[in-house]
């Protein structure tokens, strides 16, 4: 065969969906909120059961070193949907009610990329990329949307302020709205209605699958739970041996089971990539209403492993090896370019940070990370770098529990701690307890240089969010 012919075949394999002639795969992303690394059975959960997620791991691939780009709700979601570090986009923190900024319409999100390929797109759950009408999902590539525009604790019934008169509570948080499309259909979500959130999102997702079973679709199911305040349906209340948090996690597992069952019922399991992960680590100050970071250090709102390393499971029969494990680092920013590869979609014309990790997902034994390193910011500050087994933490302040964790929905206080420049071997020391910087000065120097170069690169290529 001539060299030119071989080259054309190679280009075709890269630019077109896998399994030419077969149906372009459906994409399902199930994204939970504030779930800890240790909050799934196959990742070490205790006191409650997650049989559907455990079965999904046996049928697919478990990722032990999977990361979010920043350990806070809004920034993490911006990274997932755009393939960019949130610092490139100016999307920091967690935009609340009447936020003055939102995701820029010039950014290309996964649903917009897939709509260009003829996909139906639906989102059910928490958005958190701006609550201005123009910021909502329906204006960023989703055909359907039903859910909350931000976190369910941005709400006058939060346990921490419930003792105050309602008039005072409303000065801090307005009533929580439920949105369908770009219209508010419920101006005051109540505690009773919060018990139905997981169920309602799931029913909508299952209905969306049935409606679009005959064409490629992208489903983004972004649960509000287990973010505090915790609520669970009567059907799952008291089922676990781990209190309300365990009940909530068992209900999320039920939801995963419903989605997987719907795919099987409609005969499209083998043409669907399902990804389960979460937006950041557990909110540790909430104690028994928070999840577990397992063996990892710290939790949400830190750049330690417990804040940014999250459980991840992927399943696609015939394409992802069953009962397999990937321990090579990967990140949510890599999902957009990977999905582009397997669906034959066109990548954004502007710069993104994620890279195609399909060889890692597919279990290629020769596969390596396409990244030189991953970078972890808190706000505008770069705090950590991971390359291979090494994790370098730059000098920075971070929050840590002052005393015992909170109880029954009431958080405990944090205090500020500071770390100097430290280096950890994550293969030998997953809990980041032993600083190896003194004995590995060469590694420290190399990673420090990468950090400086990355900060300069992001600053030079930064884009702005939309302003309202």
C-alpha positions as a printed NumPy array, in Angstrom:
array([[  0.   ,   0.   ,   0.   ],
       [  1.315,   3.445,  -0.903],
       [  2.416,   5.817,   1.863],
       [ -0.225,   8.363,   0.815],
       [ -2.994,   5.781,   1.214],
       [ -1.741,   4.819,   4.663],
       [ -1.643,   8.473,   5.659],
       [ -5.229,   9.022,   4.516],
       [ -6.398,   6.018,   6.541],
       [ -4.593,   7.311,   9.625],
       [ -6.194,  10.749,   9.235],
       [ -9.628,   9.169,   8.84 ],
       [ -9.226,   7.18 ,  12.039],
       [ -8.312,  10.321,  13.964],
       [-10.991,  12.589,  12.5  ],
       [-13.985,  10.265,  12.472],
       [-15.911,   8.412,  15.172],
       [-14.722,   5.035,  16.328],
       [-16.192,   2.017,  14.565],
       [-16.907,   3.558,  11.198],
       [-20.34 ,   2.645,   9.946],
       [-21.679,   2.129,  13.46 ],
       [-23.897,   4.603,  15.259],
       [-22.084,   7.644,  16.615],
       [-21.938,   7.044,  20.381],
       [-24.265,   8.662,  22.863],
       [-22.484,  10.486,  25.678],
       [-23.796,  10.471,  29.254],
       [-22.019,  12.413,  32.012],
       [-23.321,  11.963,  35.555],
       [-21.772,  14.661,  37.753],
       [-22.396,  14.77 ,  41.496],
       [-21.701,  17.629,  43.905],
       [-19.211,  17.617,  46.823],
       [-18.867,  13.833,  46.77 ],
       [-15.668,  12.542,  48.349],
       [-13.072,  10.262,  46.793],
       [-14.063,   7.528,  49.234],
       [-17.825,   7.772,  48.667],
       [-18.319,   4.867,  46.249],
       [-18.165,   1.214,  47.246],
       [-15.33 ,   0.378,  44.866],
       [-13.405,   3.39 ,  46.195],
       [-13.838,   2.318,  49.828],
       [-17.222,   3.631,  50.984],
       [-18.393,   2.312,  54.36 ],
       [-21.834,   2.079,  55.907],
       [-23.837,   2.169,  52.698],
       [-24.036,   0.339,  49.385],
       [-23.483,   1.54 ,  45.804],
       [-24.22 ,  -1.634,  43.822],
       [-24.955,   0.113,  40.517],
       [-21.733,   2.104,  40.544],
       [-19.77 ,  -0.945,  41.628],
       [-21.322,  -2.943,  38.788],
       [-20.523,  -0.116,  36.385],
       [-16.872,  -0.312,  37.49 ],
       [-16.832,  -4.077,  36.901],
       [-18.287,  -3.559,  33.439],
       [-15.952,  -0.66 ,  32.682],
       [-12.913,   1.205,  33.946],
       [-12.15 ,   2.817,  37.288],
       [ -9.83 ,   5.834,  37.359],
       [ -7.871,   6.128,  40.607],
       [ -6.022,   9.362,  39.756],
       [ -8.74 ,  11.484,  38.184],
       [ -8.898,  15.216,  38.889],
       [-11.013,  18.334,  38.673],
       [ -9.357,  21.595,  37.664],
       [-10.376,  23.513,  40.791],
       [-12.062,  22.326,  43.981],
       [-15.159,  24.499,  43.896],
       [-18.511,  24.112,  42.145],
       [-18.637,  26.779,  39.432],
       [-14.989,  26.731,  38.389],
       [-15.016,  22.931,  38.248],
       [-18.073,  22.868,  35.972],
       [-16.61 ,  25.491,  33.67 ],
       [-13.551,  23.27 ,  33.222],
       [-15.619,  20.152,  32.552],
       [-17.774,  21.701,  29.842],
       [-15.126,  23.811,  28.064],
       [-11.96 ,  21.707,  28.315],
       [-10.176,  24.7  ,  29.854],
       [ -8.647,  25.577,  33.185],
       [-11.175,  27.987,  34.746],
       [ -8.397,  30.549,  35.179],
       [ -8.141,  30.809,  31.404],
       [-11.857,  31.726,  31.349],
       [-12.019,  34.002,  34.397],
       [-14.586,  31.627,  35.936],
       [-13.707,  31.513,  39.627],
       [-15.533,  30.307,  42.71 ],
       [-19.244,  29.557,  42.784],
       [-21.467,  32.232,  41.176],
       [-24.483,  32.859,  43.401],
       [-27.89 ,  34.483,  42.925],
       [-27.81 ,  37.508,  40.607],
       [-24.168,  36.871,  39.725],
       [-22.637,  39.646,  37.641],
       [-20.811,  37.189,  35.389],
       [-21.386,  33.9  ,  33.599],
       [-19.879,  31.605,  31.02 ],
       [-18.978,  33.576,  27.909],
       [-21.097,  32.766,  24.813],
       [-17.87 ,  32.699,  22.783],
       [-16.733,  29.585,  24.642],
       [-17.585,  26.285,  22.946],
       [-19.173,  23.861,  25.406],
       [-19.52 ,  20.099,  24.926],
       [-23.234,  20.334,  24.013],
       [-22.555,  23.008,  21.389],
       [-19.766,  20.939,  19.907],
       [-22.041,  17.895,  19.701],
       [-25.066,  19.77 ,  18.356],
       [-22.953,  20.568,  15.312],
       [-22.802,  16.78 ,  14.814],
       [-26.577,  16.415,  15.008],
       [-26.79 ,  15.395,  18.665],
       [-29.823,  15.975,  20.866],
       [-28.644,  17.599,  24.11 ],
       [-30.256,  17.646,  27.529],
       [-29.213,  18.776,  30.98 ],
       [-30.946,  18.073,  34.268],
       [-29.612,  19.371,  37.573],
       [-27.296,  22.064,  38.868],
       [-25.797,  24.521,  36.351],
       [-23.699,  27.04 ,  38.334],
       [-22.171,  28.963,  35.433],
       [-24.263,  32.088,  35.941],
       [-27.968,  32.625,  36.64 ],
       [-28.534,  35.471,  34.179],
       [-31.028,  34.355,  31.539],
       [-28.349,  34.518,  28.819],
       [-26.032,  32.354,  30.94 ],
       [-28.428,  29.44 ,  31.312],
       [-27.833,  26.037,  29.641],
       [-30.526,  26.507,  27.018],
       [-28.404,  29.325,  25.547],
       [-25.195,  27.281,  25.591],
       [-26.069,  24.275,  23.489],
       [-28.67 ,  22.359,  25.492],
       [-32.026,  21.613,  23.851],
       [-33.59 ,  20.919,  27.239],
       [-32.845,  22.073,  30.766],
       [-34.497,  21.517,  34.127],
       [-32.766,  22.274,  37.401],
       [-31.286,  24.771,  39.82 ],
       [-29.113,  27.608,  38.49 ],
       [-26.703,  27.333,  41.457],
       [-26.114,  25.387,  44.674],
       [-29.054,  24.24 ,  46.769],
       [-27.546,  25.85 ,  49.894],
       [-27.789,  29.351,  48.396],
       [-31.193,  29.382,  50.005],
       [-32.944,  31.033,  52.987],
       [-33.679,  27.636,  54.568],
       [-30.019,  26.692,  55.039],
       [-29.669,  25.03 ,  58.487],
       [-26.953,  27.487,  59.47 ],
       [-29.304,  30.488,  59.263],
       [-32.683,  28.857,  59.892],
       [-32.787,  30.302,  63.431],
       [-33.038,  33.83 ,  62.027],
       [-36.305,  35.519,  61.009],
       [-37.089,  34.914,  57.322],
       [-36.74 ,  38.62 ,  56.565],
       [-33.135,  38.539,  57.731],
       [-32.407,  35.276,  55.932],
       [-33.67 ,  36.731,  52.649],
       [-31.116,  39.529,  52.92 ],
       [-28.414,  36.89 ,  52.609],
       [-30.047,  34.457,  50.179],
       [-33.162,  35.   ,  48.028],
       [-35.623,  32.185,  47.45 ],
       [-34.21 ,  29.293,  45.423],
       [-35.701,  29.086,  41.896],
       [-36.364,  26.023,  39.756],
       [-35.738,  26.67 ,  36.074],
       [-37.054,  24.919,  32.986],
       [-35.598,  26.091,  29.7  ],
       [-34.804,  29.68 ,  30.621],
       [-37.959,  30.331,  32.637],
       [-38.44 ,  30.123,  36.391],
       [-41.236,  27.612,  36.958],
       [-41.025,  27.598,  40.771],
       [-39.969,  30.79 ,  42.545],
       [-39.561,  29.23 ,  46.002],
       [-38.116,  25.721,  46.19 ],
       [-39.105,  24.335,  49.587],
       [-37.453,  21.734,  51.833],
       [-40.118,  19.227,  50.794],
       [-39.329,  19.884,  47.14 ],
       [-35.615,  19.359,  47.788],
       [-36.412,  15.788,  48.85 ],
       [-37.531,  15.224,  45.231],
       [-34.506,  16.753,  43.465],
       [-32.585,  13.539,  42.803],
       [-35.755,  11.693,  41.76 ],
       [-37.009,  14.488,  39.514],
       [-33.656,  14.908,  37.765],
       [-33.484,  11.156,  37.214],
       [-36.995,  10.89 ,  35.792],
       [-36.232,  13.713,  33.377],
       [-33.004,  12.012,  32.322],
       [-34.749,   8.681,  31.7  ],
       [-37.48 ,  10.428,  29.701],
       [-34.826,  12.212,  27.625],
       [-33.166,   8.877,  26.816],
       [-36.481,   7.37 ,  25.696],
       [-37.286,  10.409,  23.573],
       [-33.926,  10.408,  21.793],
       [-33.113,   6.684,  21.627],
       [-33.168,   6.75 ,  17.833],
       [-30.499,   9.437,  17.43 ],
       [-27.179,  10.328,  19.05 ],
       [-27.611,  12.313,  22.254],
       [-25.632,  14.002,  24.991],
       [-27.092,  13.752,  28.495],
       [-25.599,  15.786,  31.345],
       [-27.118,  14.727,  34.677],
       [-25.674,  17.091,  37.284],
       [-27.048,  16.119,  40.677],
       [-27.416,  18.767,  43.381],
       [-26.58 ,  16.126,  45.995],
       [-24.658,  15.292,  48.112],
       [-24.023,  19.032,  48.507],
       [-25.501,  20.319,  51.766],
       [-28.229,  20.745,  52.821],
       [-28.884,  17.045,  52.349],
       [-32.304,  15.791,  51.305],
       [-33.482,  12.362,  50.273],
       [-36.791,  10.956,  49.057],
       [-39.042,   9.04 ,  51.481],
       [-38.298,   5.881,  49.459],
       [-34.608,   6.014,  50.457],
       [-34.779,   7.684,  53.852],
       [-33.269,   5.524,  56.583],
       [-32.134,   2.791,  54.188],
       [-28.406,   2.995,  54.863],
       [-26.342,   2.414,  57.983],
       [-24.544,   5.74 ,  57.553],
       [-27.268,   8.248,  58.369],
       [-28.608,  10.854,  55.991],
       [-25.404,  11.089,  53.949],
       [-25.471,   7.348,  53.323],
       [-29.131,   7.556,  52.325],
       [-28.34 ,  10.324,  49.835],
       [-25.488,   8.33 ,  48.309],
       [-27.668,   5.235,  47.971],
       [-30.267,   7.373,  46.177],
       [-27.612,   8.696,  43.789],
       [-26.581,   5.097,  43.141],
       [-30.259,   4.294,  42.459],
       [-30.269,   7.155,  39.954],
       [-27.235,   5.726,  38.159],
       [-29.025,   2.382,  38.029],
       [-32.104,   3.989,  36.471],
       [-30.023,   5.631,  33.745],
       [-28.132,   2.429,  32.961],
       [-31.382,   0.441,  32.941],
       [-32.96 ,   2.923,  30.513],
       [-30.007,   2.546,  28.136],
       [-30.312,  -1.241,  28.295],
       [-34.115,  -1.186,  27.914],
       [-33.819,   0.806,  24.681],
       [-31.014,  -1.361,  23.336],
       [-28.4  ,   1.398,  23.266],
       [-26.028,   0.427,  26.1  ],
       [-23.354,  -0.684,  23.653],
       [-23.512,   2.599,  21.764],
       [-23.242,   4.8  ,  24.857],
       [-20.242,   6.109,  26.776],
       [-21.239,   6.697,  30.408],
       [-18.981,   8.758,  32.675],
       [-19.545,   9.118,  36.416],
       [-17.543,  11.596,  38.464],
       [-17.936,  14.598,  40.785],
       [-17.094,  18.301,  40.926],
       [-14.694,  18.354,  43.91 ],
       [-13.94 ,  16.702,  47.226],
       [-16.081,  16.663,  50.383],
       [-17.066,  19.736,  52.413],
       [-15.422,  18.425,  55.553],
       [-16.719,  21.058,  57.985],
       [-20.174,  19.476,  57.729],
       [-19.056,  16.31 ,  59.506],
       [-21.72 ,  13.62 ,  59.301],
       [-23.358,  15.502,  56.401],
       [-20.098,  15.477,  54.439],
       [-18.467,  12.706,  52.492],
       [-15.081,  11.113,  52.921],
       [-11.834,  11.902,  51.124],
       [-10.711,   8.381,  51.989],
       [ -6.907,   8.278,  52.287],
       [ -6.493,  11.751,  50.772],
       [ -5.473,  14.973,  52.512],
       [ -8.04 ,  17.727,  53.209],
       [-11.161,  18.328,  51.07 ],
       [-13.196,  20.834,  49.09 ],
       [-11.773,  24.321,  48.502],
       [ -8.161,  23.158,  48.783],
       [ -5.634,  22.047,  46.179],
       [ -4.612,  19.046,  48.285],
       [ -5.534,  15.658,  46.87 ],
       [ -8.723,  15.463,  48.939],
       [ -9.997,  18.597,  47.238],
       [ -9.118,  17.89 ,  43.619],
       [ -8.843,  14.096,  43.217],
       [-12.278,  12.565,  42.645],
       [-13.784,   9.129,  41.949],
       [-14.355,   8.404,  38.266],
       [-15.863,   5.429,  36.451],
       [-16.37 ,   5.043,  32.692],
       [-18.304,   2.385,  30.81 ],
       [-18.732,   1.682,  27.1  ],
       [-19.127,  -2.036,  26.286],
       [-16.783,  -3.253,  23.597],
       [-14.681,  -0.093,  23.706],
       [-13.566,   0.236,  27.332],
       [-12.078,  -2.895,  28.941],
       [-14.261,  -4.405,  31.657],
       [-13.144,  -4.609,  35.279],
       [-10.068,  -2.508,  34.581],
       [ -8.218,   0.265,  36.408],
       [ -6.34 ,   3.308,  35.13 ],
       [ -3.854,   4.919,  37.521],
       [ -2.394,   7.41 ,  35.059],
       [ -3.442,  10.972,  35.969],
       [ -6.312,  12.47 ,  33.961],
       [ -8.634,  15.451,  34.415],
       [-12.116,  16.682,  33.503],
       [-10.587,  19.151,  31.031],
       [ -9.641,  16.131,  28.91 ],
       [-13.228,  15.012,  28.364],
       [-14.138,  17.565,  25.684],
       [-11.237,  16.75 ,  23.326],
       [-11.696,  13.023,  23.964],
       [-15.407,  13.234,  23.174],
       [-14.512,  15.217,  20.054],
       [-12.285,  12.359,  18.936],
       [-14.822,   9.571,  19.416],
       [-17.701,  11.523,  17.835],
       [-15.75 ,  13.065,  14.964],
       [-16.534,  16.558,  16.284],
       [-14.573,  19.691,  15.518],
       [-12.558,  21.145,  18.382],
       [-12.931,  24.826,  19.326],
       [-10.917,  27.248,  17.226],
       [ -9.675,  28.985,  20.368],
       [ -7.09 ,  27.497,  22.717],
       [ -8.156,  24.871,  25.245],
       [ -6.126,  23.025,  27.865],
       [ -7.515,  19.503,  27.746],
       [ -6.061,  16.75 ,  25.562],
       [ -7.385,  13.558,  24.026],
       [ -7.019,  10.729,  26.586],
       [ -8.868,   8.045,  24.62 ],
       [ -5.874,   5.648,  24.66 ],
       [ -5.926,   5.772,  28.485],
       [ -9.676,   5.226,  28.588],
       [ -9.523,   2.393,  26.04 ],
       [ -6.878,   0.57 ,  28.07 ],
       [ -4.029,   0.835,  25.587],
       [ -1.091,  -0.714,  27.463],
       [  1.321,   1.699,  25.802],
       [ -0.783,   4.771,  26.607],
       [  0.772,   7.624,  28.545],
       [ -0.563,  10.956,  29.714],
       [ -0.551,  13.489,  26.864],
       [  0.147,  16.232,  29.424],
       [  3.536,  17.254,  30.707],
       [  1.8  ,  18.096,  33.995],
       [ -1.504,  19.127,  35.557],
       [ -1.931,  22.422,  37.411],
       [ -4.111,  23.229,  40.399],
       [ -5.262,  26.729,  41.232],
       [ -7.27 ,  28.111,  44.09 ],
       [ -8.854,  31.351,  42.935],
       [ -6.185,  33.115,  40.896],
       [ -3.242,  31.487,  42.678],
       [ -1.427,  28.445,  41.288],
       [ -0.86 ,  26.174,  44.298],
       [  0.144,  22.737,  43.024],
       [  1.554,  20.821,  40.069],
       [  1.369,  17.092,  39.374],
       [  3.701,  15.307,  36.968],
       [  3.724,  11.523,  37.035],
       [  3.989,  10.372,  40.644],
       [  5.192,  13.766,  41.887],
       [  3.012,  16.428,  43.491],
       [  4.638,  19.795,  44.149],
       [  2.853,  22.254,  46.408],
       [  3.972,  25.838,  46.145],
       [  3.973,  27.967,  49.266],
       [  0.355,  28.878,  50.002],
       [ -2.321,  29.231,  52.668],
       [ -5.234,  26.814,  52.836],
       [ -8.211,  26.135,  55.046],
       [ -8.363,  23.244,  57.475],
       [-10.759,  22.246,  60.242],
       [-10.14 ,  24.139,  63.478],
       [-11.753,  21.6  ,  65.78 ],
       [-14.158,  18.696,  65.352],
       [-16.328,  18.534,  62.196],
       [-19.881,  19.867,  62.35 ],
       [-23.007,  17.832,  62.915],
       [-26.457,  17.39 ,  61.348],
       [-26.122,  20.183,  58.804],
       [-24.406,  22.77 ,  60.987],
       [-20.773,  23.307,  59.919],
       [-17.774,  23.728,  62.182],
       [-15.2  ,  26.478,  61.803],
       [-12.147,  26.461,  59.572],
       [ -8.747,  27.949,  60.281],
       [ -5.994,  29.048,  57.931],
       [ -2.839,  26.982,  57.69 ],
       [  0.194,  27.494,  55.515],
       [  2.45 ,  25.122,  53.656],
       [  5.919,  25.925,  52.41 ],
       [  7.252,  24.503,  49.152],
       [  6.768,  20.736,  49.527],
       [  7.096,  17.659,  47.32 ],
       [  5.227,  14.36 ,  47.624],
       [  5.491,  10.958,  45.973],
       [  1.818,  10.121,  45.443],
       [  2.519,   6.502,  44.581],
       [  4.152,   5.854,  47.942],
       [  2.384,   8.562,  49.959],
       [ -1.188,   9.126,  48.776],
       [ -1.972,  11.079,  51.963],
       [  0.758,  13.678,  51.284],
       [  2.399,  13.268,  54.687],
       [  6.099,  13.082,  53.828],
       [  7.823,  16.073,  52.259],
       [ 10.601,  14.897,  49.932],
       [ 11.668,  18.314,  48.61 ],
       [ 15.082,  18.339,  50.285],
       [ 16.157,  14.99 ,  48.836],
       [ 14.734,  15.695,  45.353],
       [ 15.846,  19.227,  44.58 ],
       [ 16.084,  18.487,  40.872],
       [ 12.395,  17.495,  40.703],
       [ 11.436,  20.57 ,  42.718],
       [ 13.356,  22.799,  40.325],
       [ 11.773,  21.218,  37.242],
       [  8.214,  21.412,  38.574],
       [  8.722,  24.952,  39.862],
       [  9.794,  25.996,  36.363],
       [  6.709,  24.331,  34.881],
       [  4.553,  26.225,  37.379],
       [  6.061,  29.595,  36.47 ],
       [  5.736,  28.901,  32.761],
       [  2.101,  27.842,  33.172],
       [  1.146,  30.944,  35.148],
       [  2.685,  33.115,  32.435],
       [  0.999,  31.1  ,  29.676],
       [ -2.472,  31.342,  31.256],
       [ -2.12 ,  35.064,  31.884],
       [ -1.109,  35.738,  28.288],
       [ -3.963,  33.629,  26.903],
       [ -6.683,  34.549,  29.381],
       [-10.242,  35.17 ,  28.215],
       [-13.024,  36.954,  30.098],
       [-16.414,  35.657,  31.252],
       [-19.601,  37.39 ,  30.156],
       [-20.493,  40.42 ,  32.314],
       [-24.045,  41.435,  33.217]])
